[in-house]
Amino acid sequence: MPNASSLTSALQEQLNKIHQQINQYNHQYYVLDQPSVPDAEYDRLMRELITIEQTHPQLKTLDSPSQKVGGQPLKSFTQVAHQLPMLSLDNVFSRDEWQAFVKRLQDRLVTQSDIVICAEPKLDGLAVSLRYEEGILVQAATRGDGSTGENITTNIRTIKSIPLKLIGQSGVDYPDIIEVRGEVFMPKASFDKLNEQAKNKGEKSFANPRNAAAGSLRQLDSKITAKRNLAFYAYGLGYVSDLYVENGEIIDQAFLKSSHFQRLCQVKALGLPMCPEVRLLENPQQVEEFYQEILNKRDALSYEIDGTVLKVDNITQQEKLGFVARAPRWAIAYKFPAQEELTVVEDVEFQVGRTGAITPVARLKPVFVGGVTVSNATLHNQDEIVRLGLKIGDSVVIRRAGDVIPQIVSVVLDKRGDDAKDIVFPSSCPVCDSKVAKAEGEAVLRCTAGLFCQAQRKEAIKHFSSRKAHDVDGLGDKLVEQLVDENLITTPADLFKLTEIDISTMDRMGKKSAINLITALESAKETTLAKFIYGLGIREVGEATAANLANHYFTLSAIQAASFEDLQTVSDVGEVVAKNIVNFFKESHNVEVVSALDEIMNWPDIIEKSADKLPLAEQTFVLTGTLTQMGRSEAKAALQSFGAKVSGSVSAKTHFLVAGEKSGSKLTKAQDLGVTILTEDDLVALLEKHN
Ligand code: IVH
């Protein structure tokens, strides 16, 4: 019979093996991005570990991977005095400011030669300092005021990519005490998921991933932090006891390399994650290119950044440069233009769209945000105004991220003046004075006059001649507006009656452009049934639905005659769209325009193909990123015309992911699931093959 102590030592050995194995899996998964075993195997090991620790609590240690699931809630956070202060960074915002910074570096270093720069993204999260003693994570603290922070060790232990034990041997591969500093952040996908869950539960959502990361780290209950999927990248070191053992002899100051970049690589080798975008630049001139490259990549990165951080790479030079107040002289943040700014809503006007929707538009005091000057922002509908609690004259936070249209994020109530005015919705159409109405269950107010409303006429004609419909070259928005205002046209069919004289009398239109437009209209007569249906501008019938209708019914008359029930048998057509189609063809004015256009325009007959014989039947595609050779909806319509299903999200059922430029989390997920990835060129080749 084995005695108690030999049983414990056998268990200890088993535990050590499990620790080692789980640490290795964590490192492969969270740091190297190369999972080596299925999740089930990982979970099995973790359960085995927890069971042993529950039955033998004396064997539980601080570096046990079980600490990653969180522990008992704390009453409050204790304070931690940083052995070396945690510094902040000064900012520059332009090329000139960056060059001035470089000049200061050269002056102080008394050098004309190139200064090597370590260039890093500026991660938008929270600074933390991780203290490892003899390789074990013993303390983690927030920055606080730079000299004292909060002890968040239990929370930090739950972050999957932060090792509880360093790789290697203390005093040989790393010094006895080493403080690693870096940023804790929440990846964009985790942030979206968290807010989605909060919304479903009716809870308050976080404004941005940074706030979500901060809120998650400041939880007294580390089990909550463990569920938040936080991440970490190391960007520097704090206190380090730089001792090194060589041939049994202790050598001082020998462990760390004298390059910041190489130090980060050393930290990475110990098992801590380092941002993959970090680059070593030979000279400060290369910074502009780096800045631009990172700015272009910004939307595609799986985490938020708000600029770049540029550091003098040579540690001797860093020491020579020293610090000012709370920031080093050897590093600077070169920030991207702010994506949020404060401005004032000077007025709210109402626009009438193609489908009669009356959209409130805020006229703003012009403001430079996200790299452009913004003077308008859509307010969508009345619900949005109520949600924001907006009045005319209010100061608002406006956000413009990437190519996204500017949005009003919130009202700054503290700045509201006594003269702030309520926003009153019009009781009749601001263009044609007809009645306005809100359909049941809809937030949108609409003009009821249809194509009798001048605004809707203009929009219908613009839509008909737009690129994705009949692509009438030379017929700009301004020209359409003028032709309608002059009563020369009232419907798209009237376009084909225009004479050279009619056109050439319009503003900025000469004889030559009139002839060109007539020629463009002539070629627009040759079309396809799908484009014809799309060009009619039926509510919620986009390119893809139009293609589905054409492929299902083959003729215009069959689409016109289709019943509400039958329309719902078409792929992608639900009750709402079916109702819109039936209502469109019920309107005698629309029928007149359609038959007039039918007389004028031509399209080839559609050869009958049953859906299951189409070449891409049963194949599910997801499109992501920016496609440069065609629009996303164009690609969707083309794929659907070959029988493919096009879905919005990646799942185990996805067959192909088409990854355009700046593909983000969908690409990562597809790669994880082993989905076949196609480039845009692959897609074009596939479509050509089946054409
Ligand atoms: S280095 C001594 N590197 O920016 C220099 N900071 O605005 C200390 N940050 O508190 C900071 N990415 O939270 C450094 N690659 C990076 C960074 C970075 C984000 C944050 C950090 C710091 C703040 C200063």
Boltz pocket constraint, residues with backbone or C-beta under 6 A from the ligand:
constraints:
  - pocket:
      binder: B
      contacts: [[A, 87], [A, 88], [A, 89], [A, 120], [A, 121], [A, 122], [A, 123], [A, 124], [A, 125], [A, 126], [A, 127], [A, 143], [A, 182], [A, 183], [A, 235], [A, 236], [A, 309], [A, 328], [A, 331], [A, 333]]
      max_distance: 6.0
